[in-house]
Amino acid sequence: MAWDFETDPEFQKELDWMRSFIDNEIIPLEPILAELPHEEWLVVRDHLRQQVKDRGLWGAFLDPKLGGQGFGQLRLALMSEIIGRSMVSMTIFGVQAPDSGNMELLAHGATEEQKERWLWPNLRGEITSAFALTEPFTAGADPTVIRTTAVRDGDHWVINGHKWFITNASSADITLVFAETDPENRPYRHASIFVVPAGMPGMEVVRDVGTMGHPVPEFGRPGNHSEVVFTDCRVPADHLIGKPGDGFVLAQQRLGGGRIHHAMRWLGQAQRAFDIMCERAVSRRSHGRLLGQHQMVQDLIAQSHMEIQSARLVTFQTAWKMDRFGASAVRADLGMVKALVSRTVLSVLDRAIQVCGALGYSTDLPIEGWYRMTRFGSIGDGPDEVHRSVLARTILRNYQPVAGWPTEHIPSRRPAAERKWAELLAAAGLS
């Protein structure tokens, strides 16, 4: 079977426009983005967003019946790779996390009235959202052990619990909270998801947590990761998404294609770092020759290129399979993509820093900042180790145990080989 990931000429025009738009309108702003007055940035952001909307490229990850463009995963992968050239492009194209995943969840689980209240405004970019799953005293990779609870009380649900590292919670308009509603139905039917609007009594955003990416957090800045405490937080019954116990099923709707999009954005970032590394290699001289003429540097460049291209093809193949067979058929593949690409981009960024030397380590180049921000990729959306474990278990289901030696054991296979040889001799008339 041939794997041809070339897109059609008409869509290629859109990809070309995206790259030109990002390279010429967004990337030039990167050196001063952190210094821009917030109100002015919002006006400029909306101006840039409108250009994306006018091209029909805004919020492209949803199916048409769910309010999106219906491009399919392979096209979305191509788009995500270009968006990854600058992380701020995500908010310009309406694919920023956690909003994009929350919209997937609401699109699949919300009622029509709930969609009018939360999904469509989120899709239009009028409101922002957070997803509160991780807790400080339980394993973030195992939601079956969460301690946050929601108890029905008349026309309300009462939420109590402690969440931690909740992206956007200090600035979001709504937070989707993962809470236990039926302990008897552990492990996979005990939890539900509730929409908690900002300012709801009983929901306290305690602080924004410092990270490698932002060691000194700015409270309320979009993208910060917050500690949140719920104390008798009463939400109306119609803020429950889906039915009680649907939490795990709905949470899975956030993932799927999102892992492909994350991966391709990382690869777009890796390619940009690779370009910086190669530019440095053909410009800087050391010990009488260009850096790119030293075999050690050549090895770093060759290894980075091989890893980027290998990860890119694995991701494209998974996107193609998902378009053809659906998300459930490629669950292990999606985990493989996430685990593979998160490590690939870190390896490439690390090599780019090494080739650029002190300049790469400094903030005069963007690579060190990308490295700090991207390091979370191996942890977020499920640790890589969990995805590798799922992949291995999925692969091993296709194998059967054998008694004694493995089936390829040469001495064990010798009698069968001799019989086969005798059969061939007889068939050739030589017996």
PyMOL commands that set and color helices and strands:
alter all, ss='L'
color gray80, all
select helices_A, chain A and resi 9-35+38-54+64-66+73-83+89-93+99-109+112-124+143-145+183-185+237-239+247-253+256-281+291-293+295-325+327-361+367-378+384-396+410-427
alter helices_A, ss='H'
color red, helices_A
select strands_A, chain A and resi 129-132+149-153+156-167+174-180+191-197+203-209+225-236+240-241+285-286+289-290
alter strands_A, ss='S'
color yellow, strands_A
deselect
rebuild
show_as cartoon
